[in-house]
Amino acid sequence: MDDPYLKSQVEAGRIESSAALFRCTAAVEAAVEDKQFKDDPENTLGSYLRAKFRQRGWAWPKNPPEWKQHFIEHHAEVLS
């Protein structure tokens, strides 16, 4: 990861905001899937995810610990 602000959070294992989490996700998508994001990748991912959450009737996580809980509850098979 090239961003020193995000890199220090990832290395510490503690992402401080949902926007930072989305920026980390965009960096992974860019590296692994060769996806390119213009302008603000966190806004692009946030918009996409908000639509998917509305479709499924899921509550929107407010912070990284809530995101972690969401994935444990809804996507445990992917995480193992």
PDB file of N, CA, C and O in Angstrom, chain B, residues numbered from 101:
ATOM      1  N   MET B 101       0.846  -1.166   0.000  1.00  0.00           N
ATOM      2  CA  MET B 101       0.000   0.000   0.000  1.00  0.00           C
ATOM      3  C   MET B 101       0.896   1.234   0.000  1.00  0.00           C
ATOM      4  O   MET B 101       1.822   1.338   0.804  1.00  0.00           O
ATOM      5  N   ASP B 102       0.616   2.159  -0.900  1.00  0.00           N
ATOM      6  CA  ASP B 102       1.448   3.350  -1.065  1.00  0.00           C
ATOM      7  C   ASP B 102       1.102   4.484  -0.109  1.00  0.00           C
ATOM      8  O   ASP B 102       1.930   5.362   0.132  1.00  0.00           O
ATOM      9  N   ASP B 103      -0.089   4.476   0.430  1.00  0.00           N
ATOM     10  CA  ASP B 103      -0.547   5.572   1.277  1.00  0.00           C
ATOM     11  C   ASP B 103      -0.033   5.384   2.708  1.00  0.00           C
ATOM     12  O   ASP B 103      -0.467   4.457   3.392  1.00  0.00           O
ATOM     13  N   PRO B 104       0.882   6.243   3.176  1.00  0.00           N
ATOM     14  CA  PRO B 104       1.449   6.044   4.514  1.00  0.00           C
ATOM     15  C   PRO B 104       0.419   6.152   5.638  1.00  0.00           C
ATOM     16  O   PRO B 104       0.538   5.478   6.661  1.00  0.00           O
ATOM     17  N   TYR B 105      -0.587   6.999   5.445  1.00  0.00           N
ATOM     18  CA  TYR B 105      -1.655   7.142   6.452  1.00  0.00           C
ATOM     19  C   TYR B 105      -2.423   5.835   6.603  1.00  0.00           C
ATOM     20  O   TYR B 105      -2.646   5.369   7.720  1.00  0.00           O
ATOM     21  N   LEU B 106      -2.828   5.242   5.476  1.00  0.00           N
ATOM     22  CA  LEU B 106      -3.562   3.981   5.524  1.00  0.00           C
ATOM     23  C   LEU B 106      -2.652   2.833   5.924  1.00  0.00           C
ATOM     24  O   LEU B 106      -3.060   1.951   6.679  1.00  0.00           O
ATOM     25  N   LYS B 107      -1.423   2.836   5.425  1.00  0.00           N
ATOM     26  CA  LYS B 107      -0.482   1.750   5.713  1.00  0.00           C
ATOM     27  C   LYS B 107      -0.278   1.598   7.219  1.00  0.00           C
ATOM     28  O   LYS B 107      -0.268   0.480   7.733  1.00  0.00           O
ATOM     29  N   SER B 108      -0.116   2.714   7.926  1.00  0.00           N
ATOM     30  CA  SER B 108       0.091   2.628   9.368  1.00  0.00           C
ATOM     31  C   SER B 108      -1.135   2.055  10.074  1.00  0.00           C
ATOM     32  O   SER B 108      -1.000   1.330  11.059  1.00  0.00           O
ATOM     33  N   GLN B 109      -2.328   2.375   9.578  1.00  0.00           N
ATOM     34  CA  GLN B 109      -3.548   1.818  10.167  1.00  0.00           C
ATOM     35  C   GLN B 109      -3.659   0.318   9.907  1.00  0.00           C
ATOM     36  O   GLN B 109      -4.010  -0.454  10.798  1.00  0.00           O
ATOM     37  N   VAL B 110      -3.354  -0.081   8.673  1.00  0.00           N
ATOM     38  CA  VAL B 110      -3.419  -1.508   8.323  1.00  0.00           C
ATOM     39  C   VAL B 110      -2.403  -2.293   9.149  1.00  0.00           C
ATOM     40  O   VAL B 110      -2.724  -3.354   9.685  1.00  0.00           O
ATOM     41  N   GLU B 111      -1.196  -1.782   9.251  1.00  0.00           N
ATOM     42  CA  GLU B 111      -0.162  -2.471  10.020  1.00  0.00           C
ATOM     43  C   GLU B 111      -0.534  -2.579  11.492  1.00  0.00           C
ATOM     44  O   GLU B 111      -0.195  -3.564  12.147  1.00  0.00           O
ATOM     45  N   ALA B 112      -1.227  -1.576  12.014  1.00  0.00           N
ATOM     46  CA  ALA B 112      -1.662  -1.596  13.408  1.00  0.00           C
ATOM     47  C   ALA B 112      -2.907  -2.468  13.604  1.00  0.00           C
ATOM     48  O   ALA B 112      -3.277  -2.787  14.734  1.00  0.00           O
ATOM     49  N   GLY B 113      -3.551  -2.853  12.486  1.00  0.00           N
ATOM     50  CA  GLY B 113      -4.765  -3.662  12.575  1.00  0.00           C
ATOM     51  C   GLY B 113      -5.952  -2.880  13.094  1.00  0.00           C
ATOM     52  O   GLY B 113      -6.865  -3.448  13.692  1.00  0.00           O
ATOM     53  N   ARG B 114      -5.940  -1.567  12.866  1.00  0.00           N
ATOM     54  CA  ARG B 114      -7.030  -0.729  13.356  1.00  0.00           C
ATOM     55  C   ARG B 114      -7.318   0.387  12.359  1.00  0.00           C
ATOM     56  O   ARG B 114      -6.593   1.381  12.303  1.00  0.00           O
ATOM     57  N   ILE B 115      -8.369   0.220  11.582  1.00  0.00           N
ATOM     58  CA  ILE B 115      -8.794   1.226  10.607  1.00  0.00           C
ATOM     59  C   ILE B 115      -9.719   2.199  11.338  1.00  0.00           C
ATOM     60  O   ILE B 115     -10.665   1.776  12.003  1.00  0.00           O
ATOM     61  N   GLU B 116      -9.451   3.495  11.218  1.00  0.00           N
ATOM     62  CA  GLU B 116     -10.160   4.455  12.068  1.00  0.00           C
ATOM     63  C   GLU B 116     -11.507   4.931  11.544  1.00  0.00           C
ATOM     64  O   GLU B 116     -12.287   5.492  12.313  1.00  0.00           O
ATOM     65  N   SER B 117     -11.812   4.729  10.271  1.00  0.00           N
ATOM     66  CA  SER B 117     -13.100   5.214   9.753  1.00  0.00           C
ATOM     67  C   SER B 117     -13.559   4.345   8.592  1.00  0.00           C
ATOM     68  O   SER B 117     -12.773   3.602   8.004  1.00  0.00           O
ATOM     69  N   SER B 118     -14.842   4.451   8.274  1.00  0.00           N
ATOM     70  CA  SER B 118     -15.371   3.711   7.126  1.00  0.00           C
ATOM     71  C   SER B 118     -14.741   4.205   5.827  1.00  0.00           C
ATOM     72  O   SER B 118     -14.483   3.406   4.927  1.00  0.00           O
ATOM     73  N   ALA B 119     -14.491   5.510   5.713  1.00  0.00           N
ATOM     74  CA  ALA B 119     -13.857   6.047   4.501  1.00  0.00           C
ATOM     75  C   ALA B 119     -12.472   5.444   4.317  1.00  0.00           C
ATOM     76  O   ALA B 119     -12.096   5.095   3.198  1.00  0.00           O
ATOM     77  N   ALA B 120     -11.710   5.318   5.394  1.00  0.00           N
ATOM     78  CA  ALA B 120     -10.381   4.700   5.307  1.00  0.00           C
ATOM     79  C   ALA B 120     -10.510   3.227   4.922  1.00  0.00           C
ATOM     80  O   ALA B 120      -9.706   2.714   4.144  1.00  0.00           O
ATOM     81  N   LEU B 121     -11.508   2.554   5.460  1.00  0.00           N
ATOM     82  CA  LEU B 121     -11.744   1.154   5.106  1.00  0.00           C
ATOM     83  C   LEU B 121     -12.029   1.024   3.614  1.00  0.00           C
ATOM     84  O   LEU B 121     -11.519   0.112   2.964  1.00  0.00           O
ATOM     85  N   PHE B 122     -12.846   1.934   3.063  1.00  0.00           N
ATOM     86  CA  PHE B 122     -13.153   1.898   1.635  1.00  0.00           C
ATOM     87  C   PHE B 122     -11.918   2.200   0.799  1.00  0.00           C
ATOM     88  O   PHE B 122     -11.738   1.609  -0.266  1.00  0.00           O
ATOM     89  N   ARG B 123     -11.066   3.109   1.260  1.00  0.00           N
ATOM     90  CA  ARG B 123      -9.828   3.398   0.521  1.00  0.00           C
ATOM     91  C   ARG B 123      -8.913   2.177   0.518  1.00  0.00           C
ATOM     92  O   ARG B 123      -8.266   1.892  -0.489  1.00  0.00           O
ATOM     93  N   CYS B 124      -8.854   1.460   1.630  1.00  0.00           N
ATOM     94  CA  CYS B 124      -8.059   0.226   1.679  1.00  0.00           C
ATOM     95  C   CYS B 124      -8.645  -0.814   0.726  1.00  0.00           C
ATOM     96  O   CYS B 124      -7.908  -1.492   0.010  1.00  0.00           O
ATOM     97  N   THR B 125      -9.962  -0.934   0.719  1.00  0.00           N
ATOM     98  CA  THR B 125     -10.625  -1.877  -0.178  1.00  0.00           C
ATOM     99  C   THR B 125     -10.351  -1.527  -1.629  1.00  0.00           C
ATOM    100  O   THR B 125     -10.102  -2.415  -2.445  1.00  0.00           O
ATOM    101  N   ALA B 126     -10.394  -0.247  -1.961  1.00  0.00           N
ATOM    102  CA  ALA B 126     -10.104   0.188  -3.325  1.00  0.00           C
ATOM    103  C   ALA B 126      -8.667  -0.155  -3.705  1.00  0.00           C
ATOM    104  O   ALA B 126      -8.409  -0.551  -4.842  1.00  0.00           O
ATOM    105  N   ALA B 127      -7.729  -0.009  -2.772  1.00  0.00           N
ATOM    106  CA  ALA B 127      -6.330  -0.350  -3.049  1.00  0.00           C
ATOM    107  C   ALA B 127      -6.185  -1.841  -3.328  1.00  0.00           C
ATOM    108  O   ALA B 127      -5.422  -2.239  -4.208  1.00  0.00           O
ATOM    109  N   VAL B 128      -6.919  -2.667  -2.576  1.00  0.00           N
ATOM    110  CA  VAL B 128      -6.880  -4.120  -2.819  1.00  0.00           C
ATOM    111  C   VAL B 128      -7.493  -4.435  -4.173  1.00  0.00           C
ATOM    112  O   VAL B 128      -6.928  -5.211  -4.944  1.00  0.00           O
ATOM    113  N   GLU B 129      -8.645  -3.839  -4.472  1.00  0.00           N
ATOM    114  CA  GLU B 129      -9.290  -4.059  -5.773  1.00  0.00           C
ATOM    115  C   GLU B 129      -8.375  -3.643  -6.922  1.00  0.00           C
ATOM    116  O   GLU B 129      -8.302  -4.328  -7.942  1.00  0.00           O
ATOM    117  N   ALA B 130      -7.688  -2.534  -6.758  1.00  0.00           N
ATOM    118  CA  ALA B 130      -6.778  -2.065  -7.804  1.00  0.00           C
ATOM    119  C   ALA B 130      -5.629  -3.037  -8.001  1.00  0.00           C
ATOM    120  O   ALA B 130      -5.231  -3.313  -9.133  1.00  0.00           O
ATOM    121  N   ALA B 131      -5.095  -3.559  -6.903  1.00  0.00           N
ATOM    122  CA  ALA B 131      -3.944  -4.467  -6.991  1.00  0.00           C
ATOM    123  C   ALA B 131      -4.336  -5.853  -7.477  1.00  0.00           C
ATOM    124  O   ALA B 131      -3.657  -6.429  -8.326  1.00  0.00           O
ATOM    125  N   VAL B 132      -5.421  -6.389  -6.947  1.00  0.00           N
ATOM    126  CA  VAL B 132      -5.798  -7.781  -7.237  1.00  0.00           C
ATOM    127  C   VAL B 132      -6.618  -7.897  -8.511  1.00  0.00           C
ATOM    128  O   VAL B 132      -6.365  -8.774  -9.337  1.00  0.00           O
ATOM    129  N   GLU B 133      -7.586  -7.027  -8.672  1.00  0.00           N
ATOM    130  CA  GLU B 133      -8.511  -7.125  -9.809  1.00  0.00           C
ATOM    131  C   GLU B 133      -8.175  -6.151 -10.924  1.00  0.00           C
ATOM    132  O   GLU B 133      -8.863  -6.121 -11.945  1.00  0.00           O
ATOM    133  N   ASP B 134      -7.130  -5.355 -10.746  1.00  0.00           N
ATOM    134  CA  ASP B 134      -6.714  -4.350 -11.724  1.00  0.00           C
ATOM    135  C   ASP B 134      -7.840  -3.358 -12.025  1.00  0.00           C
ATOM    136  O   ASP B 134      -7.987  -2.891 -13.154  1.00  0.00           O
ATOM    137  N   LYS B 135      -8.630  -3.047 -10.996  1.00  0.00           N
ATOM    138  CA  LYS B 135      -9.697  -2.062 -11.152  1.00  0.00           C
ATOM    139  C   LYS B 135      -9.112  -0.675 -10.982  1.00  0.00           C
ATOM    140  O   LYS B 135      -8.196  -0.470 -10.185  1.00  0.00           O
ATOM    141  N   GLN B 136      -9.638   0.264 -11.726  1.00  0.00           N
ATOM    142  CA  GLN B 136      -9.196   1.658 -11.643  1.00  0.00           C
ATOM    143  C   GLN B 136     -10.340   2.507 -11.110  1.00  0.00           C
ATOM    144  O   GLN B 136     -11.475   2.406 -11.576  1.00  0.00           O
ATOM    145  N   PHE B 137     -10.031   3.335 -10.141  1.00  0.00           N
ATOM    146  CA  PHE B 137     -11.020   4.236  -9.556  1.00  0.00           C
ATOM    147  C   PHE B 137     -10.616   5.665  -9.866  1.00  0.00           C
ATOM    148  O   PHE B 137      -9.447   6.029  -9.744  1.00  0.00           O
ATOM    149  N   LYS B 138     -11.583   6.470 -10.266  1.00  0.00           N
ATOM    150  CA  LYS B 138     -11.322   7.881 -10.518  1.00  0.00           C
ATOM    151  C   LYS B 138     -11.718   8.670  -9.279  1.00  0.00           C
ATOM    152  O   LYS B 138     -12.623   8.275  -8.545  1.00  0.00           O
ATOM    153  N   ASP B 139     -11.046   9.771  -9.055  1.00  0.00           N
ATOM    154  CA  ASP B 139     -11.380  10.703  -7.985  1.00  0.00           C
ATOM    155  C   ASP B 139     -11.352  10.030  -6.612  1.00  0.00           C
ATOM    156  O   ASP B 139     -10.281   9.664  -6.129  1.00  0.00           O
ATOM    157  N   ASP B 140     -12.512   9.862  -5.978  1.00  0.00           N
ATOM    158  CA  ASP B 140     -12.601   9.355  -4.613  1.00  0.00           C
ATOM    159  C   ASP B 140     -13.101   7.912  -4.600  1.00  0.00           C
ATOM    160  O   ASP B 140     -14.309   7.686  -4.670  1.00  0.00           O
ATOM    161  N   PRO B 141     -12.200   6.930  -4.512  1.00  0.00           N
ATOM    162  CA  PRO B 141     -12.653   5.541  -4.535  1.00  0.00           C
ATOM    163  C   PRO B 141     -13.586   5.200  -3.386  1.00  0.00           C
ATOM    164  O   PRO B 141     -14.469   4.354  -3.531  1.00  0.00           O
ATOM    165  N   GLU B 142     -13.394   5.868  -2.220  1.00  0.00           N
ATOM    166  CA  GLU B 142     -14.282   5.547  -1.094  1.00  0.00           C
ATOM    167  C   GLU B 142     -15.721   5.942  -1.394  1.00  0.00           C
ATOM    168  O   GLU B 142     -16.648   5.273  -0.936  1.00  0.00           O
ATOM    169  N   ASN B 143     -15.928   7.019  -2.158  1.00  0.00           N
ATOM    170  CA  ASN B 143     -17.285   7.415  -2.532  1.00  0.00           C
ATOM    171  C   ASN B 143     -17.887   6.430  -3.529  1.00  0.00           C
ATOM    172  O   ASN B 143     -19.070   6.098  -3.443  1.00  0.00           O
ATOM    173  N   THR B 144     -17.071   5.964  -4.476  1.00  0.00           N
ATOM    174  CA  THR B 144     -17.545   4.988  -5.460  1.00  0.00           C
ATOM    175  C   THR B 144     -17.979   3.701  -4.768  1.00  0.00           C
ATOM    176  O   THR B 144     -19.065   3.186  -5.032  1.00  0.00           O
ATOM    177  N   LEU B 145     -17.129   3.181  -3.879  1.00  0.00           N
ATOM    178  CA  LEU B 145     -17.465   1.956  -3.157  1.00  0.00           C
ATOM    179  C   LEU B 145     -18.641   2.169  -2.215  1.00  0.00           C
ATOM    180  O   LEU B 145     -19.525   1.318  -2.116  1.00  0.00           O
ATOM    181  N   GLY B 146     -18.651   3.300  -1.527  1.00  0.00           N
ATOM    182  CA  GLY B 146     -19.748   3.592  -0.610  1.00  0.00           C
ATOM    183  C   GLY B 146     -21.088   3.641  -1.320  1.00  0.00           C
ATOM    184  O   GLY B 146     -22.069   3.084  -0.827  1.00  0.00           O
ATOM    185  N   SER B 147     -21.145   4.293  -2.460  1.00  0.00           N
ATOM    186  CA  SER B 147     -22.399   4.377  -3.230  1.00  0.00           C
ATOM    187  C   SER B 147     -22.860   2.996  -3.671  1.00  0.00           C
ATOM    188  O   SER B 147     -24.037   2.657  -3.551  1.00  0.00           O
ATOM    189  N   TYR B 148     -21.935   2.210  -4.177  1.00  0.00           N
ATOM    190  CA  TYR B 148     -22.264   0.853  -4.622  1.00  0.00           C
ATOM    191  C   TYR B 148     -22.799   0.016  -3.457  1.00  0.00           C
ATOM    192  O   TYR B 148     -23.834  -0.640  -3.572  1.00  0.00           O
ATOM    193  N   LEU B 149     -22.077   0.050  -2.336  1.00  0.00           N
ATOM    194  CA  LEU B 149     -22.480  -0.762  -1.187  1.00  0.00           C
ATOM    195  C   LEU B 149     -23.801  -0.297  -0.582  1.00  0.00           C
ATOM    196  O   LEU B 149     -24.613  -1.123  -0.166  1.00  0.00           O
ATOM    197  N   ARG B 150     -24.024   1.015  -0.528  1.00  0.00           N
ATOM    198  CA  ARG B 150     -25.285   1.509   0.033  1.00  0.00           C
ATOM    199  C   ARG B 150     -26.479   0.970  -0.762  1.00  0.00           C
ATOM    200  O   ARG B 150     -27.489   0.584  -0.173  1.00  0.00           O
ATOM    201  N   ALA B 151     -26.370   0.943  -2.071  1.00  0.00           N
ATOM    202  CA  ALA B 151     -27.457   0.405  -2.900  1.00  0.00           C
ATOM    203  C   ALA B 151     -27.679  -1.072  -2.607  1.00  0.00           C
ATOM    204  O   ALA B 151     -28.821  -1.518  -2.500  1.00  0.00           O
ATOM    205  N   LYS B 152     -26.597  -1.834  -2.477  1.00  0.00           N
ATOM    206  CA  LYS B 152     -26.717  -3.268  -2.191  1.00  0.00           C
ATOM    207  C   LYS B 152     -27.293  -3.515  -0.797  1.00  0.00           C
ATOM    208  O   LYS B 152     -28.084  -4.438  -0.605  1.00  0.00           O
ATOM    209  N   PHE B 153     -26.901  -2.699   0.164  1.00  0.00           N
ATOM    210  CA  PHE B 153     -27.440  -2.843   1.518  1.00  0.00           C
ATOM    211  C   PHE B 153     -28.938  -2.551   1.518  1.00  0.00           C
ATOM    212  O   PHE B 153     -29.707  -3.274   2.150  1.00  0.00           O
ATOM    213  N   ARG B 154     -29.360  -1.496   0.813  1.00  0.00           N
ATOM    214  CA  ARG B 154     -30.791  -1.179   0.734  1.00  0.00           C
ATOM    215  C   ARG B 154     -31.570  -2.338   0.113  1.00  0.00           C
ATOM    216  O   ARG B 154     -32.645  -2.692   0.596  1.00  0.00           O
ATOM    217  N   GLN B 155     -31.029  -2.935  -0.963  1.00  0.00           N
ATOM    218  CA  GLN B 155     -31.697  -4.058  -1.625  1.00  0.00           C
ATOM    219  C   GLN B 155     -31.911  -5.224  -0.669  1.00  0.00           C
ATOM    220  O   GLN B 155     -32.921  -5.923  -0.755  1.00  0.00           O
ATOM    221  N   ARG B 156     -30.971  -5.433   0.236  1.00  0.00           N
ATOM    222  CA  ARG B 156     -31.037  -6.576   1.149  1.00  0.00           C
ATOM    223  C   ARG B 156     -31.665  -6.242   2.502  1.00  0.00           C
ATOM    224  O   ARG B 156     -31.878  -7.131   3.327  1.00  0.00           O
ATOM    225  N   GLY B 157     -31.960  -4.964   2.726  1.00  0.00           N
ATOM    226  CA  GLY B 157     -32.552  -4.568   3.998  1.00  0.00           C
ATOM    227  C   GLY B 157     -31.578  -4.629   5.166  1.00  0.00           C
ATOM    228  O   GLY B 157     -31.991  -4.794   6.314  1.00  0.00           O
ATOM    229  N   TRP B 158     -30.281  -4.497   4.877  1.00  0.00           N
ATOM    230  CA  TRP B 158     -29.262  -4.534   5.923  1.00  0.00           C
ATOM    231  C   TRP B 158     -29.030  -3.142   6.484  1.00  0.00           C
ATOM    232  O   TRP B 158     -29.098  -2.150   5.757  1.00  0.00           O
ATOM    233  N   ALA B 159     -28.756  -3.073   7.781  1.00  0.00           N
ATOM    234  CA  ALA B 159     -28.386  -1.798   8.413  1.00  0.00           C
ATOM    235  C   ALA B 159     -26.980  -1.413   7.951  1.00  0.00           C
ATOM    236  O   ALA B 159     -26.115  -2.271   7.779  1.00  0.00           O
ATOM    237  N   TRP B 160     -26.769  -0.119   7.755  1.00  0.00           N
ATOM    238  CA  TRP B 160     -25.465   0.380   7.301  1.00  0.00           C
ATOM    239  C   TRP B 160     -24.509   0.467   8.491  1.00  0.00           C
ATOM    240  O   TRP B 160     -24.794   1.192   9.444  1.00  0.00           O
ATOM    241  N   PRO B 161     -23.378  -0.255   8.463  1.00  0.00           N
ATOM    242  CA  PRO B 161     -22.411  -0.170   9.561  1.00  0.00           C
ATOM    243  C   PRO B 161     -21.856   1.253   9.688  1.00  0.00           C
ATOM    244  O   PRO B 161     -21.568   1.910   8.687  1.00  0.00           O
ATOM    245  N   LYS B 162     -21.713   1.712  10.916  1.00  0.00           N
ATOM    246  CA  LYS B 162     -21.291   3.094  11.158  1.00  0.00           C
ATOM    247  C   LYS B 162     -19.799   3.251  11.365  1.00  0.00           C
ATOM    248  O   LYS B 162     -19.286   4.368  11.296  1.00  0.00           O
ATOM    249  N   ASN B 163     -19.090   2.165  11.617  1.00  0.00           N
ATOM    250  CA  ASN B 163     -17.648   2.248  11.885  1.00  0.00           C
ATOM    251  C   ASN B 163     -17.012   0.887  11.595  1.00  0.00           C
ATOM    252  O   ASN B 163     -17.728  -0.099  11.420  1.00  0.00           O
ATOM    253  N   PRO B 164     -15.687   0.818  11.541  1.00  0.00           N
ATOM    254  CA  PRO B 164     -15.026  -0.451  11.214  1.00  0.00           C
ATOM    255  C   PRO B 164     -15.405  -1.638  12.117  1.00  0.00           C
ATOM    256  O   PRO B 164     -15.564  -2.743  11.598  1.00  0.00           O
ATOM    257  N   PRO B 165     -15.557  -1.465  13.445  1.00  0.00           N
ATOM    258  CA  PRO B 165     -16.005  -2.631  14.225  1.00  0.00           C
ATOM    259  C   PRO B 165     -17.383  -3.136  13.805  1.00  0.00           C
ATOM    260  O   PRO B 165     -17.628  -4.343  13.815  1.00  0.00           O
ATOM    261  N   GLU B 166     -18.285  -2.222  13.435  1.00  0.00           N
ATOM    262  CA  GLU B 166     -19.597  -2.661  12.946  1.00  0.00           C
ATOM    263  C   GLU B 166     -19.479  -3.362  11.601  1.00  0.00           C
ATOM    264  O   GLU B 166     -20.223  -4.305  11.331  1.00  0.00           O
ATOM    265  N   TRP B 167     -18.548  -2.915  10.747  1.00  0.00           N
ATOM    266  CA  TRP B 167     -18.306  -3.617   9.478  1.00  0.00           C
ATOM    267  C   TRP B 167     -17.835  -5.039   9.761  1.00  0.00           C
ATOM    268  O   TRP B 167     -18.304  -5.991   9.137  1.00  0.00           O
ATOM    269  N   LYS B 168     -16.916  -5.175  10.696  1.00  0.00           N
ATOM    270  CA  LYS B 168     -16.413  -6.502  11.052  1.00  0.00           C
ATOM    271  C   LYS B 168     -17.563  -7.392  11.519  1.00  0.00           C
ATOM    272  O   LYS B 168     -17.664  -8.545  11.102  1.00  0.00           O
ATOM    273  N   GLN B 169     -18.429  -6.861  12.381  1.00  0.00           N
ATOM    274  CA  GLN B 169     -19.571  -7.629  12.865  1.00  0.00           C
ATOM    275  C   GLN B 169     -20.508  -7.997  11.721  1.00  0.00           C
ATOM    276  O   GLN B 169     -21.037  -9.107  11.681  1.00  0.00           O
ATOM    277  N   HIS B 170     -20.714  -7.068  10.793  1.00  0.00           N
ATOM    278  CA  HIS B 170     -21.570  -7.359   9.631  1.00  0.00           C
ATOM    279  C   HIS B 170     -21.022  -8.553   8.850  1.00  0.00           C
ATOM    280  O   HIS B 170     -21.771  -9.461   8.488  1.00  0.00           O
ATOM    281  N   PHE B 171     -19.711  -8.548   8.592  1.00  0.00           N
ATOM    282  CA  PHE B 171     -19.128  -9.649   7.829  1.00  0.00           C
ATOM    283  C   PHE B 171     -19.181 -10.961   8.593  1.00  0.00           C
ATOM    284  O   PHE B 171     -19.372 -12.016   7.988  1.00  0.00           O
ATOM    285  N   ILE B 172     -19.019 -10.917   9.888  1.00  0.00           N
ATOM    286  CA  ILE B 172     -19.121 -12.136  10.694  1.00  0.00           C
ATOM    287  C   ILE B 172     -20.535 -12.700  10.602  1.00  0.00           C
ATOM    288  O   ILE B 172     -20.713 -13.909  10.453  1.00  0.00           O
ATOM    289  N   GLU B 173     -21.543 -11.827  10.690  1.00  0.00           N
ATOM    290  CA  GLU B 173     -22.927 -12.270  10.653  1.00  0.00           C
ATOM    291  C   GLU B 173     -23.396 -12.717   9.274  1.00  0.00           C
ATOM    292  O   GLU B 173     -24.121 -13.705   9.158  1.00  0.00           O
ATOM    293  N   HIS B 174     -22.992 -12.003   8.234  1.00  0.00           N
ATOM    294  CA  HIS B 174     -23.559 -12.247   6.908  1.00  0.00           C
ATOM    295  C   HIS B 174     -22.636 -12.972   5.935  1.00  0.00           C
ATOM    296  O   HIS B 174     -23.099 -13.500   4.924  1.00  0.00           O
ATOM    297  N   HIS B 175     -21.359 -13.003   6.220  1.00  0.00           N
ATOM    298  CA  HIS B 175     -20.414 -13.548   5.240  1.00  0.00           C
ATOM    299  C   HIS B 175     -19.372 -14.462   5.877  1.00  0.00           C
ATOM    300  O   HIS B 175     -18.237 -14.533   5.404  1.00  0.00           O
ATOM    301  N   ALA B 176     -19.747 -15.156   6.940  1.00  0.00           N
ATOM    302  CA  ALA B 176     -18.780 -15.987   7.675  1.00  0.00           C
ATOM    303  C   ALA B 176     -18.137 -17.035   6.776  1.00  0.00           C
ATOM    304  O   ALA B 176     -16.961 -17.352   6.954  1.00  0.00           O
ATOM    305  N   GLU B 177     -18.874 -17.575   5.822  1.00  0.00           N
ATOM    306  CA  GLU B 177     -18.312 -18.614   4.957  1.00  0.00           C
ATOM    307  C   GLU B 177     -17.191 -18.062   4.075  1.00  0.00           C
ATOM    308  O   GLU B 177     -16.270 -18.799   3.720  1.00  0.00           O
ATOM    309  N   VAL B 178     -17.254 -16.793   3.721  1.00  0.00           N
ATOM    310  CA  VAL B 178     -16.221 -16.173   2.901  1.00  0.00           C
ATOM    311  C   VAL B 178     -14.958 -15.931   3.725  1.00  0.00           C
ATOM    312  O   VAL B 178     -13.847 -16.003   3.200  1.00  0.00           O
ATOM    313  N   LEU B 179     -15.130 -15.645   5.011  1.00  0.00           N
ATOM    314  CA  LEU B 179     -14.010 -15.313   5.874  1.00  0.00           C
ATOM    315  C   LEU B 179     -13.233 -16.527   6.348  1.00  0.00           C
ATOM    316  O   LEU B 179     -12.104 -16.385   6.817  1.00  0.00           O
ATOM    317  N   SER B 180     -13.814 -17.731   6.236  1.00  0.00           N
ATOM    318  CA  SER B 180     -13.094 -18.916   6.739  1.00  0.00           C
ATOM    319  C   SER B 180     -12.312 -19.626   5.663  1.00  0.00           C
ATOM    320  O   SER B 180     -11.660 -20.634   5.936  1.00  0.00           O
TER     321      SER B 180
END
